[in-house]
């Protein structure tokens, strides 16, 4: 830890700035593994260094910035004992959608100690503060929206119920979802819906009696992308089950 205090920020900058001068295979994968190793070895201090790097908007290219944001998702999964994300953002979304399954499928509880919870807030609000929502909302390829929203969703899921601010994090994520609800690229729309679904699932008392509910229903019925319709439909089914449970609790046997 003493060496980390001396060289941590510099090491992080080097990991992000080093180029693949010799065209080595899997160079970016090795870079990500090194970043994840640094994040998981010293979770809290490195989380602060990472967010500091994200705020240096003119220092790193968008590609390097997204690599760093992607590494956060991998580190969050590793420290919380969640299944590790796949290489591609779209695969990450698909993997988590498959893991959730349909709304009535129970999620297996994680019994291991969650080492990520102590740095979840640092990453979540650090990423949000470094995000230019106006620029992301109009990007043509959807890359930043896709990777950033996916990582925010993984951070929320990885944080776990031990984080007292989890509901506030989820509510803030839903606000971002509504700001970006009009994005056009399919990869960005999938990430927006993935983030929305994750936030809804973590907020056990949430019933979506607001604009989010209308947004989900519209996406489930009208989105041209099959995966978007599936994610939205699964989330709508979960919310419908919650409303049904509420009615059963209010009037026992009403839905029998």
Backbone bond lengths (Angstrom), bond angles and torsions (degrees), N, CA, C in turn:
res aa  C-N    CA-C-N  psi(-1)  N-CA   C-N-CA  omega(-1)  CA-C   N-CA-C  phi
1 X - - - 1.462 - - 1.520 111.39 -
2 X 1.338 116.66 -32.35 1.462 119.76 177.27 1.523 110.31 -62.90
3 X 1.350 116.81 -44.52 1.464 120.78 178.07 1.517 111.01 -64.90
4 X 1.330 116.48 -34.81 1.458 119.70 178.76 1.527 110.56 -62.41
5 X 1.322 116.89 -42.50 1.464 120.22 179.23 1.524 111.18 -61.12
6 X 1.328 115.93 -33.05 1.464 120.01 -178.73 1.530 112.87 -80.70
7 X 1.334 115.31 -42.59 1.462 119.27 -168.95 1.532 114.74 -119.17
8 X 1.322 117.58 -3.57 1.460 120.49 -175.37 1.515 114.50 -55.59
9 X 1.330 118.97 -55.62 1.467 119.65 -179.33 1.527 112.54 -59.89
10 X 1.339 116.43 -39.68 1.468 119.52 179.82 1.528 110.70 -66.73
11 X 1.334 116.84 -41.49 1.464 120.62 178.78 1.517 110.64 -61.93
12 X 1.316 116.85 -42.39 1.459 120.45 179.06 1.531 110.88 -62.47
13 X 1.315 116.67 -43.25 1.469 120.62 178.48 1.522 110.97 -61.97
14 X 1.336 116.84 -40.29 1.463 120.93 179.55 1.530 110.55 -64.81
15 X 1.333 116.17 -44.18 1.460 119.73 -179.93 1.529 111.66 -59.59
16 X 1.315 115.65 -34.36 1.461 119.46 -179.06 1.531 113.00 -81.54
17 X 1.312 116.91 -29.54 1.464 119.80 -172.19 1.522 114.07 -97.07
18 X 1.330 118.24 -17.47 1.460 120.01 -177.21 1.530 110.08 -63.73
19 X 1.328 116.35 137.47 1.462 121.99 -178.22 1.525 111.13 -101.86
20 X 1.297 115.69 156.51 1.461 122.46 178.46 1.533 108.80 -85.60
21 X 1.320 115.70 71.38 1.462 121.36 -173.44 1.525 113.01 -67.03
22 X 1.324 117.48 -25.70 1.467 120.43 -175.64 1.530 111.85 -108.48
23 X 1.333 116.34 16.37 1.471 121.57 176.67 1.528 112.42 52.31
24 X 1.299 116.33 46.12 1.461 120.83 178.62 1.527 110.38 -70.74
25 X 1.322 115.36 143.31 1.459 120.11 177.09 1.527 110.08 -68.07
26 X 1.323 115.89 144.69 1.476 122.60 176.42 1.525 112.65 56.61
27 X 1.312 116.69 31.68 1.465 120.36 -177.81 1.532 110.97 -61.02
28 X 1.332 116.72 -46.80 1.461 119.54 -178.42 1.523 111.82 -66.82
29 X 1.327 115.86 -32.12 1.466 118.81 176.93 1.522 110.28 -66.51
30 X 1.338 116.93 -40.87 1.465 120.05 177.25 1.532 110.58 -65.27
31 X 1.318 116.23 -37.87 1.465 119.73 177.53 1.540 109.58 -60.34
32 X 1.342 114.82 -46.73 1.461 118.68 -179.46 1.528 111.27 -62.28
33 X 1.323 116.65 -41.41 1.464 119.90 179.71 1.527 111.22 -61.92
34 X 1.325 116.03 -38.58 1.461 120.18 178.16 1.528 110.84 -66.50
35 X 1.330 116.34 -42.03 1.464 120.39 177.89 1.523 110.88 -62.48
36 X 1.332 116.34 -44.09 1.465 120.53 -179.97 1.529 110.55 -63.87
37 X 1.331 116.26 -41.14 1.466 119.93 178.46 1.530 111.07 -59.81
38 X 1.325 116.48 -41.78 1.460 120.89 178.78 1.531 110.29 -65.09
39 X 1.335 116.71 -43.81 1.471 120.76 -178.38 1.521 112.40 -66.20
40 X 1.311 117.17 -37.29 1.457 119.95 -175.63 1.522 113.22 -83.43
41 X 1.327 117.60 -20.76 1.462 120.48 179.71 1.518 111.43 -77.22
42 X 1.328 116.94 -41.70 1.461 122.25 179.06 1.533 108.10 -129.82
43 X 1.337 117.97 77.95 1.469 121.16 -168.59 1.521 115.38 -55.95
44 X 1.311 118.89 -53.28 1.464 120.30 -171.83 1.529 112.82 -73.53
45 X 1.341 119.67 -52.91 1.467 117.62 -178.98 1.520 113.24 -62.19
46 X 1.339 117.79 -38.35 1.459 120.03 -179.68 1.527 110.41 -70.17
47 X 1.321 117.27 -33.62 1.472 119.85 175.88 1.523 110.11 -58.05
48 X 1.316 117.32 -40.16 1.463 121.02 178.87 1.526 110.89 -67.87
49 X 1.349 116.82 -38.86 1.460 119.78 177.32 1.531 110.61 -64.28
50 X 1.331 115.48 -42.80 1.467 120.48 -177.76 1.523 110.95 -61.87
51 X 1.321 116.19 -45.98 1.468 119.17 -179.94 1.525 110.15 -65.08
52 X 1.322 116.67 -34.79 1.461 119.55 175.19 1.516 111.71 -60.95
53 X 1.336 116.59 -38.81 1.465 120.46 177.81 1.523 111.18 -67.56
54 X 1.330 117.02 -40.01 1.462 120.01 -179.66 1.521 111.90 -63.12
55 X 1.301 116.27 -28.71 1.460 119.52 -178.91 1.527 112.55 -79.79
56 X 1.343 116.81 -10.45 1.461 120.66 176.21 1.526 108.32 -84.18
57 X 1.312 116.91 73.62 1.462 121.32 -169.95 1.520 113.60 -61.95
58 X 1.320 117.46 -30.10 1.461 119.43 -176.50 1.524 112.80 -93.61
59 X 1.324 117.29 -4.10 1.461 120.59 -176.09 1.520 111.66 -83.43
60 X 1.324 117.30 -40.89 1.460 121.54 -174.31 1.521 111.07 -114.24
61 X 1.316 114.97 147.78 1.465 119.72 175.34 1.523 109.22 -70.00
62 X 1.329 116.01 166.08 1.456 119.99 178.75 1.525 110.30 -60.67
63 X 1.343 115.91 -38.30 1.453 119.15 -179.81 1.515 112.69 -60.28
64 X 1.344 116.79 -45.07 1.469 120.12 179.42 1.528 110.54 -68.39
65 X 1.317 116.21 -36.88 1.462 119.84 178.03 1.529 110.51 -61.34
66 X 1.323 116.57 -43.70 1.455 120.01 -179.50 1.525 111.35 -69.34
67 X 1.341 117.27 -32.15 1.459 119.70 174.85 1.522 110.93 -62.73
68 X 1.319 116.04 -39.13 1.458 120.13 179.63 1.532 110.34 -68.43
69 X 1.324 116.30 -42.48 1.467 120.04 179.06 1.529 110.42 -64.59
70 X 1.332 116.07 -39.10 1.463 120.10 176.68 1.524 111.09 -62.43
71 X 1.333 116.90 -41.03 1.466 120.73 179.76 1.530 111.17 -62.04
72 X 1.325 116.93 -32.72 1.467 120.15 177.60 1.528 109.87 -61.55
73 X 1.337 116.66 -41.64 1.463 120.00 179.11 1.523 110.97 -62.45
74 X 1.334 116.78 -42.59 1.463 119.98 178.21 1.523 111.16 -64.31
75 X 1.326 117.02 -43.08 1.467 120.60 179.46 1.522 110.92 -64.08
76 X 1.335 116.74 -41.32 1.464 120.79 178.40 1.519 110.61 -60.82
77 X 1.329 117.07 -44.21 1.462 121.20 179.50 1.529 110.89 -63.41
78 X 1.327 116.11 -41.31 1.463 119.71 -177.92 1.520 111.80 -68.73
79 X 1.310 117.11 -43.79 1.472 119.77 -176.70 1.519 112.84 -73.66
80 X 1.326 116.56 -23.65 1.469 119.34 -179.66 1.521 112.39 -98.67
81 X 1.336 116.61 0.56 1.463 123.00 -179.52 1.528 112.27 67.75
82 X 1.332 118.00 22.72 1.459 120.93 172.81 1.517 109.34 -78.09
83 X 1.331 117.85 161.45 1.474 119.17 173.25 1.518 110.54 -58.01
84 X 1.326 116.83 136.90 1.467 120.02 -177.52 1.513 110.75 -68.24
85 X 1.338 117.47 140.52 1.463 120.22 177.37 1.521 111.52 -63.28
86 X 1.306 115.63 156.47 1.456 120.61 175.13 1.525 109.20 -82.25
87 X 1.333 116.20 179.60 1.458 120.03 -173.87 1.524 112.67 -67.97
88 X 1.328 117.21 -41.38 1.453 120.24 -172.95 1.522 110.81 -99.17
89 X 1.310 115.92 146.29 1.454 121.18 179.96 1.518 111.44 -56.35
90 X 1.315 116.30 -46.19 1.463 119.20 -177.81 1.519 110.45 -62.65
91 X 1.341 117.00 -37.11 1.454 120.36 178.39 1.516 110.00 -67.80
92 X 1.320 116.78 -35.45 1.458 121.22 177.54 1.521 109.90 -60.41
93 X 1.325 116.47 -44.31 1.459 119.77 179.73 1.527 110.07 -64.90
94 X 1.318 116.53 -44.54 1.459 120.13 -179.81 1.524 110.99 -62.49
95 X 1.327 115.96 -41.88 1.463 120.16 -177.75 1.518 111.02 -61.89
96 X 1.327 116.65 -44.13 1.453 119.38 -179.93 1.520 111.58 -70.42
97 X 1.329 117.21 -34.56 1.461 119.73 177.17 1.517 110.11 -64.59
98 X 1.337 116.14 -43.30 1.464 119.31 178.78 1.521 110.61 -65.48
99 X 1.329 117.11 -37.48 1.463 119.64 -178.11 1.516 110.51 -65.86
100 X 1.355 115.63 -37.80 1.455 118.49 177.55 1.521 111.00 -68.39
101 X 1.351 116.15 -40.22 1.447 120.09 -174.99 1.513 111.19 69.81
102 X 1.303 116.56 -153.09 1.448 121.19 179.19 1.522 110.46 -78.93
103 X 1.324 115.12 168.40 1.460 120.22 -171.94 1.526 112.68 -61.45
104 X 1.313 117.87 -31.02 1.453 119.93 -175.83 1.527 112.29 -84.25
105 X 1.312 117.08 -4.98 1.460 120.88 179.80 1.520 110.07 -81.03
106 X 1.318 116.59 127.38 1.454 119.99 -178.54 1.523 110.67 -76.44
107 X 1.322 116.54 145.11 1.455 122.07 177.15 1.521 108.15 -88.90
108 X 1.311 117.12 130.41 1.458 120.56 179.45 1.522 110.04 -66.80
109 X 1.315 116.82 126.91 1.463 121.53 -178.15 1.521 110.11 -70.14
110 X 1.316 116.17 143.75 1.457 121.93 177.31 1.522 108.61 -89.29
111 X 1.333 116.81 121.40 1.458 120.53 -175.49 1.520 113.05 -95.47
112 X 1.324 117.41 -17.55 1.464 120.51 -177.77 1.531 110.76 -72.57
113 X 1.333 115.48 160.32 1.453 120.59 177.10 1.517 109.32 -65.47
114 X 1.324 116.20 130.34 1.449 121.23 -177.78 1.523 109.55 -89.27
115 X 1.331 116.07 101.67 1.461 120.34 -178.63 1.521 112.38 -79.77
116 X 1.324 116.09 -10.24 1.463 119.32 -177.83 1.527 112.47 -83.26
117 X 1.316 117.72 -24.73 1.462 120.96 -171.59 1.528 112.71 -56.74
118 X 1.331 117.45 -32.91 1.465 119.65 -176.31 1.530 113.50 -73.66
119 X 1.325 116.96 -14.10 1.471 118.29 177.23 1.527 112.15 -120.13
120 X 1.334 117.12 7.64 1.467 120.95 -177.36 1.524 111.53 -61.58
121 X 1.333 117.56 -44.54 1.465 120.45 -178.88 1.521 111.66 -64.66
122 X 1.321 116.16 -38.39 1.472 120.16 179.95 1.519 109.95 -59.62
123 X 1.333 116.04 -48.06 1.457 119.91 -178.61 1.523 111.55 -69.23
124 X 1.328 117.09 -45.97 1.452 119.81 -174.33 1.523 111.74 -60.79
125 X 1.313 116.94 -54.67 1.462 118.98 -176.63 1.523 112.01 -77.32
126 X 1.321 116.59 -23.92 1.460 118.99 173.99 1.513 111.56 -65.98
127 X 1.340 116.56 -44.46 1.464 120.78 177.53 1.518 110.38 -63.95
128 X 1.325 116.81 -44.03 1.467 120.51 179.72 1.527 111.39 -59.73
129 X 1.324 116.11 -44.67 1.466 119.76 -177.67 1.523 112.18 -68.09
130 X 1.332 116.27 -26.11 1.474 120.00 179.37 1.521 112.30 -88.00
131 X 1.337 116.84 -3.07 1.462 121.26 -175.21 1.529 111.14 -90.90
132 X 1.316 115.90 127.72 1.466 121.52 175.08 1.529 107.42 -93.93
133 X 1.326 116.20 94.03 1.456 120.79 -173.32 1.527 112.48 -61.36
134 X 1.319 116.71 -39.08 1.460 119.82 -178.31 1.521 111.31 -63.56
135 X 1.334 116.67 -42.14 1.468 120.32 179.62 1.526 111.14 -69.48
136 X 1.336 116.00 -40.82 1.461 120.21 -178.60 1.526 110.96 -65.81
137 X 1.324 116.12 -35.22 1.467 120.48 -176.41 1.521 112.72 -64.60
138 X 1.330 118.05 -24.17 1.465 120.10 -175.22 1.528 112.78 -113.24
139 X 1.329 118.75 5.38 1.462 119.12 -179.26 1.530 109.79 -66.63
140 X 1.312 115.82 145.32 1.458 121.17 -173.24 1.522 113.70 -83.68
141 X 1.336 117.56 -30.53 1.464 119.37 -176.86 1.528 112.76 -94.75
142 X 1.325 117.83 -15.99 1.464 121.43 177.37 1.511 115.38 72.58
143 X 1.335 118.07 10.53 1.462 120.28 -173.76 1.524 112.54 -64.87
144 X 1.339 116.64 -48.02 1.460 118.92 -177.45 1.525 110.96 -67.83
145 X 1.313 117.20 -41.36 1.464 120.24 177.90 1.522 110.80 -61.18
146 X 1.328 116.33 -44.28 1.459 120.84 -177.16 1.522 111.58 -63.11
147 X 1.335 116.81 -50.60 1.455 119.16 -176.38 1.523 111.76 -70.88
148 X 1.328 117.15 -40.81 1.460 120.39 -177.06 1.522 111.41 -67.46
149 X 1.332 117.86 -47.34 1.466 120.94 -179.90 1.525 111.10 -65.24
150 X 1.324 116.64 -37.79 1.460 119.76 177.11 1.523 110.79 -62.09
151 X 1.320 116.71 -46.11 1.459 120.07 -179.41 1.521 111.27 -65.75
152 X 1.318 118.26 -42.12 1.466 120.63 177.10 1.523 110.72 -59.05
153 X 1.325 116.48 -40.14 1.461 120.11 178.64 1.527 111.22 -65.06
154 X 1.328 116.56 -43.40 1.465 120.38 178.53 1.525 110.37 -64.23
155 X 1.319 117.61 -39.77 1.467 121.59 178.17 1.526 110.62 -60.27
156 X 1.335 116.60 -44.64 1.468 120.64 179.39 1.528 110.31 -62.74
157 X 1.326 116.09 -45.23 1.458 119.47 -179.58 1.527 111.30 -66.52
158 X 1.322 116.47 -39.48 1.458 120.60 -178.20 1.525 112.26 -73.16
159 X 1.338 117.23 -24.87 1.471 120.40 -177.88 1.513 111.12 -58.91
160 X 1.316 117.05 -45.00 1.459 120.54 177.59 1.516 113.04 80.98
161 X 1.317 114.35 166.29 1.460 120.59 -176.11 1.521 113.13 -68.56
162 X 1.334 117.98 -12.67 1.466 119.90 178.82 1.523 111.78 -71.42
163 X 1.315 117.82 -15.93 1.464 121.82 176.29 1.528 108.05 -84.39
164 X 1.322 116.81 111.62 1.459 121.30 -173.71 1.521 112.23 -63.15
165 X 1.324 116.52 -26.95 1.463 121.06 -177.60 1.522 112.74 -88.75
166 X 1.336 117.82 13.53 1.463 120.75 -173.49 1.522 112.14 -59.58
167 X 1.318 118.10 -44.41 1.469 119.89 179.65 1.523 111.44 -61.92
168 X 1.320 116.14 -38.81 1.476 119.00 178.35 1.523 110.12 -66.78
169 X 1.318 117.64 -40.83 1.457 120.88 176.37 1.528 110.75 -59.09
170 X 1.335 115.98 -44.69 1.457 119.90 -179.06 1.525 110.93 -65.48
171 X 1.324 116.70 -40.91 1.466 119.81 178.62 1.516 110.84 -62.96
172 X 1.319 116.81 -40.86 1.465 120.17 178.22 1.527 110.88 -67.03
173 X 1.324 116.67 -35.73 1.468 119.78 177.34 1.526 110.34 -65.86
174 X 1.309 117.44 -37.86 1.463 120.71 177.76 1.527 111.33 -65.30
175 X 1.329 116.62 -33.72 1.464 118.97 175.35 1.527 110.98 -63.78
176 X 1.324 116.23 -41.46 1.469 120.27 176.93 1.525 109.85 -63.44
177 X 1.320 116.09 -41.05 1.465 120.69 178.03 1.527 110.63 -55.97
178 X 1.318 117.30 -44.64 1.460 119.88 -178.55 1.530 111.37 -68.14
179 X 1.336 116.86 -36.46 1.465 119.78 177.54 1.531 110.24 -63.18
180 X 1.332 116.44 -37.24 1.467 120.99 -176.93 1.520 113.02 -99.85
181 X 1.319 117.73 13.07 1.468 120.72 -175.89 1.528 112.84 -66.49
182 X 1.323 116.92 -16.21 1.460 119.46 -179.04 1.513 114.43 -98.60
183 X 1.330 118.43 10.06 1.470 120.05 -179.34 1.519 109.75 -62.46
184 X 1.323 115.99 148.44 1.464 120.66 -172.75 1.532 114.61 -98.18
185 X 1.353 120.94 -41.21 1.466 119.23 -176.78 1.531 111.34 -61.11
186 X 1.335 117.40 136.90 1.471 120.44 -178.31 1.524 113.54 -57.69
187 X 1.354 117.62 -39.53 1.463 119.26 -179.65 1.518 111.49 -63.24
188 X 1.327 117.04 -36.00 1.456 120.79 177.90 1.521 111.01 -70.62
189 X 1.331 117.45 -40.26 1.467 120.22 178.93 1.523 110.82 -63.95
190 X 1.324 116.53 -39.29 1.466 119.36 177.85 1.525 110.91 -61.50
191 X 1.324 115.87 -42.92 1.465 119.85 -179.34 1.529 111.05 -66.65
192 X 1.324 116.78 -39.24 1.465 120.45 177.84 1.523 109.81 -60.97
193 X 1.319 117.54 -45.81 1.459 121.08 -179.93 1.520 111.90 -69.32
194 X 1.326 116.31 -36.04 1.469 120.49 175.74 1.518 110.13 -61.35
195 X 1.332 117.45 -45.56 1.459 121.77 178.74 1.529 110.94 -63.06
196 X 1.326 115.92 -42.99 1.460 120.78 178.58 1.524 110.42 -60.71
197 X 1.327 116.25 -46.54 1.455 121.22 -178.95 1.521 111.27 -61.92
198 X 1.326 116.39 -43.00 1.458 120.50 -179.74 1.521 110.85 -63.26
199 X 1.327 117.18 -44.73 1.460 120.90 179.67 1.524 111.27 -62.92
200 X 1.322 116.69 -43.35 1.464 120.62 179.79 1.520 110.72 -61.77
201 X 1.314 116.72 -42.96 1.464 120.60 -177.92 1.525 111.86 -66.39
202 X 1.311 117.09 -33.86 1.461 119.55 -179.28 1.531 112.36 -78.57
203 X 1.342 117.27 -24.72 1.467 121.31 178.62 1.530 108.04 -90.41
204 X 1.311 115.96 91.11 1.458 121.13 -171.03 1.521 113.17 -62.98
205 X 1.326 117.65 -26.95 1.460 120.50 -177.91 1.526 112.82 -96.51
206 X 1.303 117.23 1.63 1.468 120.38 -175.85 1.519 110.59 -78.36
207 X 1.352 116.43 136.27 1.462 121.49 -177.55 1.526 112.77 -121.39
208 X 1.327 118.91 -2.43 1.473 123.26 175.94 1.518 112.65 59.33
209 X 1.323 117.43 39.22 1.461 120.42 174.33 1.528 109.24 -84.92
210 X 1.331 115.27 56.51 1.460 120.99 -174.36 1.525 109.11 -157.60
211 X 1.321 115.87 -162.22 1.472 120.04 -178.35 1.520 112.56 -63.62
212 X 1.332 117.01 -28.96 1.463 120.41 179.39 1.526 110.23 -61.40
213 X 1.331 116.25 -42.68 1.457 119.93 179.41 1.515 111.89 -60.54
214 X 1.329 117.24 -44.64 1.462 121.19 178.39 1.523 110.87 -63.94
215 X 1.326 116.26 -40.26 1.462 120.99 179.28 1.526 110.70 -61.49
216 X 1.329 117.28 -45.42 1.460 121.38 -178.63 1.526 111.64 -64.32
217 X 1.319 116.75 -43.98 1.464 120.29 179.58 1.527 110.43 -62.78
218 X 1.320 116.30 -43.25 1.466 119.99 179.83 1.521 111.16 -62.97
219 X 1.346 116.73 -42.12 1.464 119.69 179.50 1.522 111.20 -67.31
220 X 1.316 116.96 -39.92 1.464 120.72 -179.18 1.520 111.48 -63.67
221 X 1.328 116.43 -31.34 1.466 120.45 -176.66 1.524 113.70 -94.61
222 X 1.334 116.85 -31.57 1.464 118.63 -166.87 1.518 116.69 -121.97
223 X 1.331 119.06 -11.78 1.461 118.22 -177.07 1.527 109.83 -64.89
224 X 1.332 118.47 133.53 1.469 120.70 -178.93 1.524 113.90 -70.41
225 X 1.330 117.01 -15.27 1.465 120.60 -177.96 1.531 109.92 -92.48
226 X 1.315 116.35 127.12 1.470 121.04 -176.02 1.524 112.05 -61.72
227 X 1.341 116.92 -41.64 1.453 119.36 -178.55 1.530 111.20 -65.79
228 X 1.332 116.76 -38.46 1.463 120.51 176.60 1.519 110.49 -60.81
229 X 1.329 116.97 -45.09 1.463 120.41 179.08 1.523 110.94 -62.41
230 X 1.334 116.63 -37.54 1.463 120.43 -178.88 1.528 111.26 -67.11
231 X 1.331 116.62 -46.20 1.470 119.69 -179.61 1.525 110.14 -63.58
232 X 1.336 116.47 -46.30 1.462 120.15 -179.81 1.523 110.86 -63.75
233 X 1.331 116.76 -41.94 1.461 120.21 -179.54 1.513 112.46 -63.83
234 X 1.334 116.83 -40.00 1.458 120.94 178.06 1.525 111.11 -63.26
235 X 1.324 116.21 -40.35 1.465 120.14 179.01 1.522 111.07 -68.62
236 X 1.326 117.41 -40.10 1.466 121.00 176.32 1.522 110.65 -61.35
237 X 1.328 116.91 -39.95 1.458 120.59 179.17 1.524 111.18 -63.53
238 X 1.340 116.16 -39.78 1.457 119.98 177.15 1.528 111.10 -61.82
239 X 1.325 116.06 -44.97 1.464 120.41 -179.92 1.528 110.82 -65.02
240 X 1.319 117.00 -39.65 1.460 120.09 177.09 1.521 111.22 -61.84
241 X 1.340 116.49 -38.58 1.465 120.68 177.82 1.525 110.72 -64.93
242 X 1.319 116.86 -37.92 1.463 119.82 178.12 1.527 111.15 -64.39
243 X 1.328 115.84 -42.92 1.462 119.40 178.43 1.536 110.64 -64.60
244 X 1.313 116.74 -38.61 1.463 120.58 177.49 1.521 110.67 -63.70
245 X 1.330 116.68 -42.76 1.458 120.35 178.05 1.528 111.39 -63.19
246 X 1.333 116.29 -39.39 1.461 120.03 177.96 1.518 110.81 -60.87
247 X 1.326 116.68 -43.14 1.455 120.94 -179.77 1.521 111.05 -65.74
248 X 1.327 116.04 -39.79 1.476 120.06 177.66 1.517 110.95 -63.21
249 X 1.333 116.12 -39.81 1.465 119.67 179.89 1.525 111.27 -69.79
250 X 1.329 115.56 -32.27 1.456 119.91 179.97 1.525 111.68 -75.12
251 X 1.339 115.29 -42.60 1.455 121.29 179.75 1.534 107.39 -128.74
252 X 1.336 118.28 90.41 1.467 120.67 -177.01 1.519 111.45 -53.10
253 X 1.334 115.53 129.91 1.452 120.80 178.68 1.508 115.06 82.92
254 X 1.339 117.18 3.48 1.471 119.87 -175.65 1.516 111.67 -63.64
255 X 1.350 116.94 -34.12 1.472 119.56 -175.95 1.518 111.64 -101.43
256 X 1.325 117.15 10.51 1.467 119.77 -178.02 1.523 110.32 -71.36
